[in-house]
Amino acid sequence: MISSAATSRSASSLRMVASRATGTIRPTRRPITRSHTTLHVLTTSNLHAKRNVYRTILRENTSAAIATTTHSIKTRAKSSGAAVASALEYDDDDTATSTPHESSEARRTRQEAWMVNLNRGDNEWLIGPRSEEWYTGKPPKYCPGTDSKGILRSLPLPNLSSVTRQATLEYFDNSWTLFEMLFAGLNGEEPFYRPPVHGLRHPQIFYYGHTPCLYINKLRVAGVLENAVNAYFESIFEVGVDEMLWDDMHKNDMVWPTVSEVYEYRKEVYNTIVHSIRTHPSLDDKGGTEPVTVNQHHPMWALFMGFEHERIHLETSSVLFRETPIELVQTPAHFPTLHPSVYNNSSKATQPVEGVDFPTNQMIAVDGKEIKLGKPLDFPSYGWDNEYGERTINVPDFYASEHMVTNGEFWQFVADGGYRNKKYWCEDGWAWRTHRNLKWPFFWKQVGPAGSHEYGLRTIFEEVPMRWDWPVDVTYYESKAYCRYKSERDGSPTSKPYRLLTEAEHQIIRHPRHNLDAARADVSADKVMVTPGSEFAYGETAANLNMAYSSSSPVDCYPPSESGHRDTIGNNWEWTEDHFNPLKNFEVHHVYDDFSTPCFDGKHSMIVGGSFMSTGDEASVFARFHFRPHFLQHSGFRLVASDEDAPATQLCPGSFAGQAAARDKTEANNLPATESNVYETDALLAMYLGLHFPLSGSQENVDPIMQHENAPTHGLRFPQRVAELLCKLEPEKTNNRALDVGCAVGGSSFELAKSFEHVEAFDFSNNFIEAAKRIQSGEVLSFRIPVEGDISEEVSVVNEPGVDSDVMKRVNFFQGDACALSEYADSKEGFTFDAVMLSNLLCRLPDPMAALNAMPKIVNKGGVVVMVTPFTWLEEFTKKSKWLGGFHDPVSQEPLYSKDNLKRIMESLGFEKIHEEQMPLVIREHQRKYQYILSEATGWRKKS
């Protein structure tokens, strides 16, 4: 094993400052603050709590970052984990007021959660063109893949049957620098932190740190590296966002590391990987004279996995850049140029004419044949697990359009009201269109008055005049809507309406010199194995692929395949009718065992052919990629028609139609017995009344615990003992207010009211809150205590001594959500407290970090938080990814305990631990059966 510690440095406190006058970057020393000290502690600890812990770093200048904002847009999340309200606001004419056309300056006048990441000292050096110091590896000028004009493009995909250290290092440098060159296109710090407009992905700061993180984590899994480079970063940057639900916006409300901190991390990772390539014994090529073979069993398979993973994010991030407000991006030096057709001044903004502004798209008959899918296990290139296996498909005759549908063709659908007519859309597609309030393709930019249908076009870094002869960029939903529109308007050449291509049909219309059969016979037939980006756009089988250009190109620009079809590879991805699916004999690879399987769900559509930004394995004939139907990529579609059903592999019937209804029905039917239902039963209400008011039954001679020797009476009065502990820890009195989070039926709240002038108390259960209010009103509440079988005794609630009407009226009970504490702090006036209590609650929350992250907001200086929890984690209440502990480190397999992680979290939030004890409680089930629980009680004082 190679120790990454041998090549990495401790967490650096350097930051980079740009000189606006010279355009240079120079490192300057950043003073060590409390937040940076905390970061150092986390990075040197064995921290692998995945997505939970990344919400734990809150910096003191958070409020300053948003002090100038004037309006509040809040992300609301119910503790059931349901979808939350969008950050978009809609006015009366159903136009989104926060739209891609609104300037970022205008949007910054509203307070949004992500803005806490701004104004931390990085903006100056991130504005304007980057100098060579921006690159943590080789600057483009010196990077393999740069041509004589200084343009950096992709190298060919490595042949793993003949691997040398030097060739591996060159491909790594090419991958690494391409990625950093793309990120040189972000202008200022804001685009690193601003979430995409749809909220479906993390902000770019995540991806800036994610690709180096994966190198380290996967090489550790493979046994190449022994240690982490930065354990904290390799936790928060490990897991990305799956774009599962288009209305789930609750993904980006955290404080991320600064760009300069991630920049320093990237430098450490780069040096670590270079060291591994140069020294790891498995790549010993005897000075280049004896190349080695790397296959799926080789430890360095994980290294090539890192290369191809980085290239996936090179493309997907370029799409996110394309969605970013134009004033926040800039074209980086050395980046491939737009296709030359963009400079043709004949383009007009509206009323495109077929045959003039875009070519006629004829339907071409194709003879069916047998197609064999799957990549041989011994093919000498890296492949993702879903590529391997086999399937034979008999493809019937079909028609396919000569080229992908152009912007010009799609303009007619827009002008004819296709986005306003529900009949063209499947149920979920219409719900998505309505939610996004789309009226034309996202990358089209309105340049004329409303209703004029005058449009320009957004590329990755520029807005250009509309190119009607380029393929339209749309989602699966938009593609299918156009197929229905086209079928209704013009009719299909077959007995069935227009549809999309299938994976097997795509292989038939590809050029026979570069299809699956050819590649299995000759490695060089997989063109990306032998062709760099600088050469891809030339020759008989030229294509806009492997970053030959940085934009789409005219659909009739390159020669057709033998079947007469154009752009069967490159230009834009093509949506298909296939669900993402495993081939026969599919097996996961142990280094990345969840790359494909989570998406074999019938809710991801395959895309084929690659785009202008596809490189490496993405550009291979064996590539099998996918996206959710609402998701944007550099993707278009081709019209297909046949008399037979589409030869598509679908994991559930009906393609994607009606997914919203099916999803909602499934979630309702599968609702676990959580706080949303089980705590509303009378049986649970009675149990909690007995727990909170143990003197109940004294008038009826019913003991809370049946008298016997060594009876655990010390476990009674649990809610009162927790409240007494909080008071005993002497929180500083600022406003003499206390908060009881998860108060249940109020026994603990009344106990707190003995010592505080006012107590706010809430619980997620309406049943519990109503019972507490009835007791507070003076009503004599009765409930039944189980004795044996169906036998029970009715008893009356009896309060603790000292709890009278004057004490009880100090409490304000309301139904609430512990995961929404931050929201309450923002929306409720004076929602701060000297004392906060969370009793046996933390391990029953769907998102414990949401509650913990609110503590600095709601606790006054010198105030005390008491948390009592048995750490009983159950997936029916809390997804495993959100547990604070109780699992093994996925790499080292060391046990990770909630207690240790809670300490790290609370300290990072500005609290010191002042107390710890083990606190028992007893809950009666009947007179001879009791639950005995030993919770850990901890006290935390907020530092000054």
N, C-alpha and C positions, 0 to 999 in steps of 0.2 A: 504493500500500500504506500501511496505518497501522502504525506501529511500536508494538507493545505495550509497549515499554520507555518510551514517552512517557507512558504512563498508569500504569505499575506502579512499585512501589518495590523496593528491594533486600530480600532476605529479612529479615523482621522478627524481632527477638528479644523481641517482646512476648508476654505470655501474659495470659489473662483469669482473674481471681480473683473468686469469688462471695462476697459477704457473706451468710452464712446468716441473720443477724439482719434484714437489710433486703431480701434477695432481689435486690440489685443486682449488677451486674457492673462491675468496673473493671479497666482494663489496668495491669499492673505490669511493671517491667523484669525480664527474666530474665537472670541472669548468663551471659555467654558461656562455654560449656564446650568441651572438645575436640570433643565430638560435634556441637555447633552450628557450630563452625568448619568442621568437615568438611562439614556440610550446606551451608554457604555456598559452599564451593569447588565442590561438585557442582552447585549451582543456577546458578552463573555459568559453568559449562563447557558445552560442546556435547555434552550427554549424552543419547543416545537408544538405549541398549542394551536397551530394552524390559524384559522380565520378568527378565532376568539380573541387572541391577544393583540391583534393589530389595531384594536380600538383603544389601547391603553395609554398611548402617549399623548397627553394634552399639554400644550405649551402655554406659558403665562401670557403670551402676547395674542392669544386667540381673540379677545374682545377688541383689541386694537385693529385687527385685520378687517373687521367688519363695522368699525365705528361710524363710517360715513354712509352706511346703507340706511335706507329710509322705509322700505317695505319688507314685510316678512312673508316668505313662501316656505311653508313648513311641510316636511315629509311626515305623514302620519302612518303609524303602523300599529295595528291591533296585535295583541299578544298571541293571537292565533296564528300569526305569521301570514295573514292575508295580504293581498296586494294593497299598495298604499296610494295615496293621492298623488297625482303627477305634479311636478313643479310648473307645469304649464297652467296658465289661467286663460279661460275663454270668455270672450265678450259676447254680446247679444247676437252678432251676425256669424257666430260659430267660427270666428277667426282666432287662431292662437295668438295671444299677445306676446308670448315668448316664442318667436319663430326664428328660423335660420336667417331671415332677412333683417332682423333687428340687430343693431350693432352691439358688440360686447360691452361698450361703454354704457349704453342704455340699460343693458341687463345688469350691470354691476351696481345700478342704483337700488337694487333690491337685495336684501339680505338672503343669502342661501348658505346652506350648511358647509359646502365645500370651500367657501371663502375664508374660512379660518386658516387655510394653508397659504394665503397670500401675505406679502409684506414681511418676509422673514430674511431679507437680505440677498436674495438671488436674482431679483428682476433685472438689475443693471447689466449683469454679464450675459443674460439670456436674450437681450434685445439686440436685433440686428444680426448681420452675418457672423458666423462662427470662424474663429481662427483655428489653426491646427491643434492648439491646446485642448479644443473641445473633444478631440478623439482620444479615448483611453487606450486604443491600440494603434494601428497604423493609420495615419491620415490618408485620405483618398489618393493624394498625389503619389504616395509610395506604396499603395496597396495593390496586390495582385488583382487583375481584372480591369485596371484603368488603361484606357486606350491612349493613343498619341495626342488626342485633343483634351486629355484630362478628364474624360467621362468614365465614371466607375459603373460597371455592369457586373452581372453574375458570371462566375466561372461555371464550367460544366459540372454535372453531378459526379462525385468521385466514384471510380471503379474500385470496389472493395476487394477485388481479387489481387490487386497489386498496390498495396498501400505503403507509402514511405512517410517518414516523419516530415520531410520538407513539403510534400504535396498536401499532407494533412494540415500543416501549419498555414499554407497558402489558402486553403479552402476556409479554414477557421477565420483568418484575417479578412477574407472577402466577405464572409457572412457577418462578422462582427462590425466591420466598418460600414457595410451597406446599411445595417440597422442604425448605427449612430449617425450616418449621413442623413437618413430619413428624419431623425429626431433633431437634426440641425435646422429643420424646417419649422420648428415651433418658435414663435417670436415672442419672447418674454416668458415669465413664469406662469401666467394665467392659463395658457393652453395645456400645461402639464397637469393642472389640477381641475380644470373645468370638466365636469362629466359630459359625455356626448349628449346631444339634445334629446335623444330617445331614452337615455338612462339605462341602456341595456348592457353597458360595459363599464369597467372601471375607467377612471381618468388615465391619461397617458403616463403619469408618473408610475403607475403600477406596472405597465408594460416595459418601461425603461428599466425597472428593477427585476421584472419577472424572468426575462430571458437569461440573464446571468445566474439568477437563483436556480433555474432548472438545471443548468450545467452542473452546478455544485451538488445539488440534491441527487441527481441521477447518477453522477459519478461516485457519490458516496454509496448509493444503493448497489452499484456494480462492484464496489470494493476497490475502485481506483483511488479515491480520496478517503482519508480516514476522518478528517475533522471538518467542521463547518468553517467558512470564512467569516460569516457574520450570522449567528444563529437567529437573531431577531429578524433581520431582513429575509432570511431563508424561511421564516415562518410567515410573515405578512405578505411576501411576494410569491408564495408558493402556488396558491390556488386562485385561478381566475374566475370570472363570472360566466356561468352558462346563460345564454340568452333565452331562457325557457319561456318566460311570460312577458309579453310586450307591455303589460301594464304594471310591472314590478319595478318601482323606482328606488327601493330602499337598499341601495348598494354602496353608496359613495359618501356616507356621512361619517367620515373619520378624518383624523389628522395624520397626514402622510409625512414621511421624512422629507427633508428639503432636497431640491435637485442636486445641490452640491454634495450632500451626504450620499446620495445614490451614485453620483459621479465618482466619488472616492471608492465606493463599493465596487463599481464596475472596473476600476483600475486594478483593484485587488484580485477580482475574479479573472480578469484578462491575464494577469501575471501567473495566476495559479494554473490556468488551462495551458498556457504556453509551456510552463514548466513540466506539466504532465505529458504533453506531446513530445517534448524533447528528451524526457528521461524515463518514462514508464517502460518497464522491460517488455511489455506485450507488444510494443511498437518497434522493437529492436530490428532495424533493417540493415544492420552491418554497414552503416554509413551510406545507405541508399543502394547498396549492391544486391541486397536480398529483400525485396519487398515482402510484406506479410499479407496474409488474408484475414480480413475482419468479417465475421459472420455473426449470427444472432447469439452465439454462445461465447463470443469474444468479449472481454471486459470493456473494450473501447467501442463496442456497439453503442454504448451509452453516450460516448462523445459525439458520434455521428448523429445520434438521436438529438443531441443538443443543437447541432448545426441545423437540422431540418425543422426542429421546433422553432428556432430563431427565425427561419425563413417563412414559416407560417405567419408569425407575428409581424414580420416585415410587411407582408401583404395586408393582413387584417388591420394593422395600425395605419397603413396608408389609406384605407377606407375611412377610418376614424378621422384622419387628418382632413380628408375630403369633406367630412361633415362639420369640421370646425369652422367657426366664423372666419371669413377671409382675412380680416385684419390681424388675426392671431397666427397666421402662417406666412412663410416666406420660402421661395425656391432656394434650396441649398446649392452651394457651389459643387460642381462635379456630378450633379444629379443628371440622369438621362433626360434628353430633351423631349418635349411633346412631339407627337407625330407631325411631320412637316405639313400635313394637310390642314392643320389648324391655322396656318398662316395664309390660307387661300381666302382672299378678301371677298369672294363672290357670295359667301354665306349671308342669308337674311334671317331676320328674327322671327318671322311668322309666315303662314301660308306656303309651306314647302310644296314643291311640285314634283310628283313622281316622274322619273326619267330625266329630271333636270337637277334637282337638289339631292335626290337619293335614287338609287337604282330600283328597278322593278324586281320584286322578290318572287320569282317563279317557283312553283312546286315541282319537284323532280321525283319521278318514280324510281323506287329502289327495290331491287329484288331481295327477298329475304334469304337468310342462310343461318347455319348453325354457328353460334358464337360461344367460345370458351373463355370465361373470365378467370382471373386469378394470376398471381405472380409466383413463379417458381421459387422454392425456398433457396435454391442455389444461385439465383440471379444476383450478380455482383454489385448491387447498389443498396443503400439503406431503404427500408420500406416500413411503413406503419403496419400494425398487426392486421388491420382490416383488409390489406391488399393481398394477403396470403390465403390460400385455399383454392377452391375450384367450384365452378358452376357452369353447366352447359345449358344454353337457351336456344330454342328454335324460334327465330325471328320471322314472322310472316312478312309478306310484301307490304311496303308502306310508301307514303310520299313524305318528303321533307323539303322545307324551303331552302333555296339556294344559299341563303345566308341568314344570319340572325336578324330579327326584326329591328329596323332602324329607328332612330329618333323621328325621322320623317313619317314613317308608317304609324308610329305610336302617337304622333301629334294629332292625327285624325280621331283617334280614340279619345284623347283629352278634349279636343274641340267639340266632339259630339256628346260630351257630358258623361263619358264613361266612368268618371270618378263620382258622379252624382247618382248613378243608376244602380240600385242595389241588385237588380236581376243578374248582373254580370259577375257578381262576387259570391263566393262561398260564405257561409255564415261567419266563420272566424275571420275571413279576409275582410268582410264588411265591418266587423267590429274593430279590427285593427285600423282600417282606413278611417273610420269615424273617430277613433281614439286619437290618431295622429293628425286628423283634420287635413288629410292630403287631398290635393286637387290636381296634382301633376307629379311626375317623378321627382324624387327628392333632389337629385343633382341638377335638375332644370332650375334656372333662376329667372324669375319674372323681371322683364326689362321694360314692359309697357304698362299702360293702365289696365285695371281689372277688366277682364272680358276680351281683351285684345289678343290674348294667346300669343304674346310675343315673349320669347325666351332666349336666354343665354345658357351657357353650360359651365358647370363647376368641374374642374379637374382637381388633382390633389392639392396643388398650391395656387392655382389661378382660376379666374373667371374669364371665359373666352366666348367669342361669338358662337352661336349654336352650330354644331356640325350635324346636319340632318342625315348624313350618310354614315355616321358612326352608329354602332349598336346601342340601343337604349339600355340604361342601367335600371333594373327594377327588381322587386322581390318576387318570390314565387306567387304570392297572391295576385300581384299586378299582372304577371305573365298569364295566369289562368283566366283572369278577368278579360284580358285582351283576346284570348282564344275563344271565349264565349261570344264576345262582341263580333269578332271576325266571322265566326260561324253564322251568326244571325244576319250580318250585313251582306256577306258575299257568298255564303254557303261553302261547304267542304267538298273537295273532289272525291270523297268516299261516302259511304253510308253512315259514317260516324263523324261527329264534329271534330274541329281542330283540337289538338292537345299538344303537350310538350314531348320532347325526345325522351328516349329511355337510354339507360346505360349501355345495353346491348346494341341498340340501333346506332348509337354514337360510334361504336367500334366498326360498324359496317361502312359509314360514310367517311371515316378517316382515310388518309392516304395509305394505300396498302404497303408502302415502303416504311411506314411508321405506325403500324397497328400492333395489336397484341401478338398475333402470330409471327409477324416479322421480328419483333423484339425477342421473342422466345428463341428464335433461330439465330439471331445476330444481335449482340449487345448494342452495337452502334446504331441499330434501327430505332432504339429509344433515343431520339435525337438529342435530348438534353445531356446524355452521357458523353457526347463528343463535341457539342456546339456551345460556345460561350454566347452571352447575350449580344456581344458586338457583331456576331455573324448570323444571328438567328433570322434576321429580316431579309436575307439574301438567298438566292438559289431557287430551284424548281419547287422545293417544299418550304419556302419562306413562311414565316409566321411572326406575329407580334407577341413574342413570348420571351421569358428569361430576362426581362427588363431591357429589351431592345429599345423600347421607348417608355416614356412615363405617362402615356395616355392611350386611349383607344385609337383606332385607325379606321378609315373607310372600309366598309364590309366587302367591297370589290377590289381592294388594294392588292391582295396577294393571290397567287394562282389557286384554282380550285383543285380539289382532290380528283381522283379518277371518276368518282361518281358525279362530279360536277358541283360539289358543295364547297363553300368557302369558309375559312376560319373554323375548321373543325378542331384546330388547336389554337389557343391564344386569342388575343384581342379581348374577349370577355368570356368568363365562365358561362356555361349554359345550364339552366335549371332543367331537371328531369322529372319524370313521373315516379321514379323509384324512391322509396324510403331508404335511408341509410341502413345497411343490412350486413350481416356477416356471411361470408362464403362458407361452403362446406369445409369442414376441418379447421375452422377458425380457432386460433389459440391466442390468448393474450401474451404479451411479453412481460416477464416478471419485473423488469425495470420500470415499466410504465403500464401498470395493469388496468388502469381506468382511462386510457386514451379514447377508446372507441365504445366500449360496452355501455356507458351511460346514455349514449345516443342511439342505441338500437331500441328505440322506443316508439317507432311509428310516427314521430313528430319532427323528424329531421329529413329534409329532402336532399338527395344527392345532386352535386354539381359536377360537370365534366368539362374537360378541354383546357382548363387554365385560363388565366388572363394575362394582360401585358405585364402585371407585377408578379406573376407566378415564377418562382425559381426553384432549383433543386428538385426534390421529390415531387413537389406540387406540379412541376412541368413534365413529369414522367408519364409515359403511356399507361403505367400501372396505377397512377394516382386514383384514389377514391376518397373524395372529400364531401362535405355536407354542411348545410346550415338550416336553421329554423326557417319556416316559410315567410316570416315577417322580417327577416334580417337582410340588410344590404351588404352586398359584396360588389366587386367589379363584375357584375353578373347580368346576363341578358337571357334570351331564349330564341328558339327556332320553332316555327310552326311545323307540326307533323299531323298526318291524317292516315287512317288505315281502316279497312273493313273489319279487321279482327281487333280484339281487345289488345291494349298496349302490353307488350311483353316486359312488364315492369315487376319488380319485386316490392311488394307492399306488406308491411308487417301488421297492418290493420286495414279493414275495408274502408273504401270511400276516400282514400287519400287524406287531405287535410280539411275537408269540408266538415263544418260543425264542431271543430275542436273546442271552441269555447264552451259550448253546451256540454259536450262530453267531459271536459275537464271539470266543470263545476259539478256535474252529477257525480263523477267519480270521487271528488273531494268530499262531497256531502255524504256519500254512502260510506266512505272510509274514515269519517271523522273519528279520531281516537277519543277515548274517555278522558278528556283533559278538563281544565278549568271551565271550558265553555259549556260543559253539560253535567259532569259528575258532581260538581260542587253545588248544583242547584237542587239536589234531591233532599227530601225531608230527613232521610236516614243520616246523611252527612251533616245536616244542620243540627240534628240532635246530638251527634257525636261531638261537634265543635262547641255547642253550648255547654256540654258536660266538661270539656277540656278548659274552657275559658271561665266557667263559673263553678268551681269544684264544691262550693258550699250548697249548691242546688241539691235538693233531696234531704237536707238537714231537717226540714219541717215534716217530711214524710218518713223520717227514719230510714232513708235509703243512703247507704254509705257510697262514696265515690269508688272506693276499693273495698272489696269484701274483707272483713277483718280476719287476719291470720298472722302467724308468726313470720317475722321478716317481711311484712307487707311493704311494697315500694312506695310508701307514702311520700318519700322525698321527691318523687317524680310528679307530684301534684303541683298546682299553681304555676305551671310552666309559663304562661303568658305574663303573669304578674312578676315572676322571677326575672324574666328578660327585661321588663320595664324597670324593675328595681336595680338591675345591673347597670342599665343605661344611666340612671340617676346617680348611682354610686360613683361612676366614672367622672362626675363633676364637669360636664361640658361648660365652657364659658358662656355666660348669659349675654347675648346680644339683643335678641328680641323676645326671649322667653317663650319660644315656640318649639313644638316637637312634631315629628311626623312619624306615623305608624303605617309602614308600607306592608300591605297584606294583612290588614288588621283583623280579618275574619269577623267574628261576632262582637268584638269590641272590648273584651276583658282587659287586654293589654293597654288599650287606648284610655280606658277609665283610670287605670293605674298610673299612666303617665300624667293624666290631668291632675293628679294630686300634687305634682311638682312643677307643672308648667301652666302658664296663664292660658295658653291656647294649644290645642292638638288638632292637626289635620290627620284624618284616618281614612284609608280607602282600601277596598278589596275588589278583585275582579268579579266576585260572585254577588249578584244582585240579591239573592236569597239571604246571604250573610249580612249585607248592609241593611236590608229592611229589618232584619231581626235586631240588629244593634240600635237602629233608630227607635224601634218600638220599646226596647228596654230603656233607652234614653228618655223617652217621653213619659216614663213612669208606669207603663203598662206591665202588669204581672204576666210574664210570658211563661207558658208551660210547654214542656216537651216530655217525651217518653224515654226512659232509661231501660235498655234491654236487660232482661234477667236470665231467661232461658227459653230457647226456641221462640215461640210466638208470645211468650209471656213478657210483659214489660210493666214498669211502674211509671205513672205520670208524676212529674215533679215540677216545681216552680223555680224559676231563675232567682238566685239569691246573690246579690253583689257582695264584694269584699268589704270589710270594715273600712270606713272612711270614704266610701264612694256614695255620695248623696247627690241630690238633684243639682246643687251648686257646682259640684265637681263635674258631673256628666255634661252639663251645658257648655263646658269649655271645649267640648269635642265637636268637630264638624265632620260628619261621615259622608262619604260620597263613593259612588262606584267608579273605579278607575283601573288603570293598567300600569303596572310597574315598569313595563318596557317603554312607557311614554313619559317618564319622569322629566326628560330633557324638554319635551314639549310643554309640560306643565310649567317648568321654570321660565320658559319664554312667554307663555300666554297668560299665566295667572300672576296677578300683581302681588308682590311680597311673598313669593313662594320660596322662602329661605327659612332655615331652621337651625337651632342650636343643637338639637338632638334628633337623630334619625334611627329608626329601628326596622330591621328586616328579619322576621322571625320565621324560620323553616320555610323560606320562600325561594331562595336563590336557585336551588336545583329543581324547581318546578316552573321556571320561566322558560319560554321558548327562546329568549335571547338574553341571558344573564348580563352580558356586557352592556346592553342598552341601559340597564338599571345602574350598573356600576359607573359607567361613563358620566352619568348625571350627578354623581355625588359632589364633584367640585362646584357645580352650579348651585346646588340647593343647600349645602352645609356652610354655615357661617364660620368665620375664622375662630379657631379654638373649639369648634363644635365637635361632637362625637357621634360616630356611627357604630351601632352594635349590630352585627350580623350573626345569626345563629342558624346553622345548617348541618344536617347529617351527610351532605354530599351524596344523596341517593339519586344518582343520575339514571334516568329512564328515557329511552327514545320516544315513548308515547307522549312525553311532555317536552323534551328538549332534543333537537337533532344532535346527533353525536358530534357533528362538526362544531357545535357551539358549547360542548362541555368544557368546563375549565380544567378538568383533569379526569383521572380515572381511566386512562388509556396508556398505551405504550408509544414511545417515540417511534414514528414510522421508519426511521433510519437506524438508530442505535438500539431500539427495542427496550430502552430503559423505561421504567414506570414513571409516569408523570402524575403527580398528586395535586388535587384541587387546592389543598391548603397552601402548598408552596406557590402555586401560580397566583392564588388570591393575594398573597403577600406581595408578590412582584407588581401585581396590578394596582393595588391600593397605594403602594409606595410611589409608583409612577404617577398616580393621580394626585399626589401631594398629601398623603396621610401617613401617620406613623402608628405602628401597632403598640397599644398601651395595655392590652389585657388579652388573656386567653384562658379558657377553662372548658371542661367537659360538662355539659348540662343535660341531665336526664329528663325525660318526660314520659308520662303514662297516659295512654288513650284507651278508654274502656270500650270493648266490643260487647261483652256481656259480663255477668257477675263472676265468671270463672275464666275469662279470656281477656287479656289486655295487650296492647302494643307497648313495648318498652323500647324507646329510642334514645340514643345517646348522641346529641348534637354537639358540634363544636361552636362555642360562643367566643367571638373575638370583638375587641373594641378598637376603634381607629379614631385618632384625633387629627383634625385638619391643621396642617402647619400654617404658621403665619406667613 
